[in-house]
Amino acid sequence: MAYSSLYVCVTVLFFSTLISSQLLQTCRLIRSTSDLPVLTSEGDIMIGALFSLHDTVLESPPSFTAEPHPTQCSGFNFRTFRWMQTMIFAIEEINRDKRLLANLTLGYKIYDSCSTPFHALRTALALMNGNEGGTGKPECRGRVPVVIGDGGSTLSLVVARFLGVFHVPQVSYFSSCACLSNKLEFPSFLRTMPSDFFQVDALAQLVQHFGWSWLGTFAGDDAYGRGGAQIFNDEVTKLGACIAFYEIIPKNHDQTEMSRIVKRIRETGTRVVLVFALEQDARALFWEALQQNLTGIQWLASEAWITAAVLSTPEFHSILQGSMGYAIRRADIPRLQPFLLRLHPSKYPQDPFVVQFWQEMFKCSLGTSTSIRPPCNGSEVLANTGNIYSDVSQLRISYNVYKAVYAIAHALDSMLHCEPGKGPFAGGSCPNSSSIQPWQLLDYLKHIHFTNDFGEETKFDRNGDPVAMYDLINWQLIGNGEVRYATVGRFDETMQPKLVIEEKNIIWNGNQRQVPISVCSTSCPPGTRKATRPNFPLCCFDCIICAAGEVSNQTDALECEKCLPEFWSNTRRDTCIPKLVEFLSYNDTMGITLLAVALLGSCFTLAVALIFVLKRHTPLVKANNSELSFLILSSLWLCFLCALAFIGQPTSWSCGLRHTAFGIAFSLCLSCILGKTMVVLMAFRATLPGTNVMKWFGPLQQRGIIFLCTAVQLVICCTWLSVAPPVPRKLMTRETARIILLCDVGSPLAFSLVLGYIGLLAAVCFLLAFFARKLPDNFNEAKFITFSMLIFCAVWIAFVPAYVSSPGKYTVAVEIFAILASSYGLLLCIFTPKCYIILLKPEKNTKRYLMSKSNSERKY
């Protein structure tokens, strides 16, 4: 192949230089083309044609010292031979038609290009050479004004560059490479085969329709395969799909390389694979897939092999059943099959291709002494064969050949009917019908527009391409084990929508009715987001659950959206729902517990008060200043009850009540204790000679002290409520699923003053009680007041850090706990010893005992 490519390049370069040179005016054949087999039929106007009747060329590397040996082709292609016969059929049909090209006959000159660029170039040169003997006439122009062919895009690229120099129109029936639409490079190229650009557009829409996003691509190592596959990869990538792999099928079908590229399918895990290649390359690929037992793949086919009979044999059914691809429109050409079956070597002894066809068809020899095949015995009947040659059920490329012949005929007919003054050339001139110039015929071909007998319009756009119309073909096995090319859809670039699919009629690979799924990663459901994997295509990703407080309500979301502060994500993370409002309620276990403790404390307080009321005439109650005792009990009862204001949903009035009631109640209680402690202390100090202090601590003065101490707190609370009262506030953070409903203190300074003043009263009480600790025990409550103040101060000192660090409703619970703990401390330390003596030790509740100085009798 390397030698052939070099030879092609050198030859094209040499001919281009030779033709463009103005110095050389005579033609000299570098190498005679008389050794090339050619099928010729004379006519008034000759049509040249190139068909790849063989698949390969047998040639030895050139020595560059002697003329190369004649080329030998091998691998006879029955499908291409049918295409050639269809051209002959169309020409003969036109010659019989009295309406088209009246009084003129078409002839043909057909060469075999042998599927190789070098050979295609030689045959094109032969068509352009009108002087095979090399007589040295001064112009290089053959008798062929137009060429039909070649089939493969790679071959047409070489031929089109060569014919373009002469402005000889070339009409291809099978070359679909999008590159051939470039009129700057290929000005005289036209085709009845749609460009791969449209086929790729149809394939991309097919991929998008079925939601395939993870695809593999195989391409033939030629202009057709590489060009089409690359356009396909670009198009599906724009649609959001990813290419799992892109591999080239080597032309020599090297076993090691074929094995490697087929293994790529398993490695990537893709289930949909496009094979954009000629049927020979596709067959080599599928043969290797069979060897590796590769099943379960949904194959997408290019039009080059979707209807190829060589692949519909039983050996490939297990892997290719369900394959899908586009094929150009088919037609049933009347009388074509009898025409195909007319061939016999005895009828066409001058046809160089019929002998090869006959020998390959029946595997016999027609008098060749070197052949190892048995001689043909004359009993062979072409009609008895089931070969692809005689199969006219899928006339697609044959129909393209048929249309190409008719397009040329209509262009020639328009030239012949040109009216002087209305012609397409300068001054309205018409071409000379007796001497058809290729460039004139090219102009007419570009502008033809007719409807054939099958109701299809034939015309070329400005790129020389026909209207793109495809059938969507699905390979389905029928009862007798044969493949049926079922049409399950249409693609027409002139219609909207372009693609119409009959999904209910599709049978997928594995005889399944369900559309195969081919994705690198399944779609991320709502509630998740896509996270790309490092070193992987965009189609490969992980689905990450949205973080708490974030949602995604669509499939394959790239990012999760944060909920508004008042909302929180649900458990599925696909909807924002209102946050739960949290506060210390009467339904909470903690709320119920604190409520019970508060009510129990208030009951204890009332019980103590009841005992004091019933025993108000006893010496113990009288000696402990019953008025102050009842006032202390009343304030403690209020302290227990004010804890209830902290439970329940905060409101404007409850927020204002809870802090002010708590501050005033505790101030009243501590003021009473302060007054009581001062009286006890002063009472013993007043027993000293010359002391007249007690007149300043009588009942009226005690009430005044209590009123003044409480009034200070009252003023603080009233000012607080007037300036910056406590109000309900929603504490909303994006990090939590709850809204904390609490009371904002309004003024932290006022709140600090309330607590500070209570602390001041407690500290003063503690100091006075501490000073009175050594007074006679029978008249001394200082010890118990000292204990109560220690408990009170310890509770409220611990309250500050606990209050600051507690979250949500626990802040309120800490405050209630401090109120109840300090209230219980005061109640138990001050009144429990008295109740103990009143109820359990009545013998000590006497005036004599209370006045006793004996240590053994003073302990109560």
Secondary structure, 3 states (H helix, E strand, C coil): CHHHHHHHHHHHHHHHHHHHCCCCCCCCCCCCCCCCCEEEECCCEEEEEEECCEEEEECCCCCCCCCCCCCEEEEECHHHHHHHHHHHHHHHHHHHCCCCCCCCCEEEEEEECCCCHHHHHHHHHHHHCCCCCCCCCCCCCCCCCCEECCCCHHHHHHHHHHHHHHCCCEEECCCCCHHHHCCCCCCCEEECCCCHHHHHHHHHHHHHHHCCCEEEEEEECCHHHHHHHHHHHHHHHHCCCEEEEEEEECCCCCHHHHHHHHHHHHHHCCCEEEEECCHHHHHHHHHHHHHCCCCCCEEEECCCCCCCHHHCCHHHHHHHCCCEEEEECCCCCCCHHHHHCCCCCCCCCCCHHHHHHHHHHHCCECCCCCCCCCECCCCCCHHHCCCHHHCCCCCCHHHHHHHHHHHHHHHHHHHHCCCCCCCCCHHHCCCCCCCCCHHHHHHHHHCCEEECCCCCEEECCCCCCCCCEEEEEEEEECCCCCEEEEEEEEEECCCCCCEEECHHHCCECCCECCCCCCCCCCCCCCCEEEEECCCCCCCCEEEEECCCCEECCCCCCCCCEECCCCEEECCCCCCEEECEEECCCCCCHHHHHHHHHHHHHHHHHHHHHHHHHHCCCCHHHHHCCHHHHHHHHHHHHHHHHHHHHHCCCCCHHHHHHHHHHHHHHHHHHHHHHHHHHHHHHHHHHCCCCCCCCHHHCCHHHHHHHHHHHHHHHHHHHHHHHHHCCCEEEEECCCCCCEEEEEEECCCHHHHHHHHHHHHHHHHHHHHHHHHCCCCCHHHCCHHHHHHHHHHHHHHHHHHHHHHHHCCCHHHHHHHHHHHHHHHHHHHHHHHHHHHHHHHHCHHHCCHHHHHCCCHHHHCC
